[in-house]
Amino acid sequence: MGIALKIKRPETPFYAALKRLARTLIHFDLPFWRPWGMFLRGIYVSTEFIIGGFRRLIAIAYYGPISKSYCASCGRNLYLELVPSISGPVQIFVGDHVYISGALGIASGHVFEKPELRIGDRNDWRDIRGENGKWIGE
């Protein structure tokens, strides 16, 4: 019989004490003190605010210009969380108020002469469908 089974089914006082010690360690919790909890919540909220602001700054100052350099035309208020992965010869036309969240992969081959990706106004990337070498976001 292994040691884990002896602790799980204690037959001696020694293994019973080990089982009680293990339960105590597993279910250990610090007592709640409201000022400490409020202090920690303030730290959490401030770090989330700083991280969110930094992500937004990177999206505006870094991801936006990189993605707009791939576009044949780009409207106003393009919001990106990541830079889309673009491969192949594709012309991209982006409308106004477009929201691209997460990883977006755009791949095109040489089947069509000039494949196009058109994303209309007020869209997000989940609304895109492809037809005859032209992808249309509606």
Residue pairs with C-beta under 8 A, 6 or more apart in sequence:
6 15
7 15
7 18
7 19
7 22
8 19
10 16
10 18
10 19
55 81
59 79
59 80
59 81
63 80
63 81
63 82
63 83
64 78
64 80
66 83
67 74
67 78
67 80
67 83
67 84
67 100
68 74
68 78
70 84
70 86
70 92
71 92
71 93
71 94
72 91
72 92
72 93
73 93
73 94
74 93
74 94
75 94
75 95
75 96
75 97
75 98
75 121
76 96
76 97
77 96
77 97
77 98
78 94
78 98
78 100
79 98
79 99
79 100
80 100
81 100
81 101
81 102
82 100
82 102
82 103
82 104
84 100
84 103
84 104
84 105
84 106
85 103
85 104
85 105
85 106
86 92
86 106
86 107
87 105
87 106
87 107
87 108
88 107
88 108
88 109
88 110
88 115
89 108
89 110
89 114
89 115
90 106
90 108
90 115
90 116
90 117
91 114
91 115
91 116
91 117
92 106
92 116
92 117
92 119
93 116
93 117
93 118
93 119
94 119
95 118
95 119
95 120
95 121
95 122
95 123
95 137
96 121
96 122
97 121
97 122
97 123
98 119
98 121
98 122
98 123
98 124
98 137
99 123
99 124
99 125
100 124
100 125
101 124
101 125
102 125
104 125
106 117
108 115
109 115
111 133
112 132
112 133
113 133
114 133
115 133
115 134
115 135
116 133
116 134
116 135
117 128
117 134
117 135
117 137
118 134
118 135
118 136
118 137
119 125
119 127
119 128
119 137
120 136
120 137
120 138
123 137
123 138
125 137
127 137
127 138
128 135
128 136
128 137
129 135
129 136
129 137
129 138
130 136
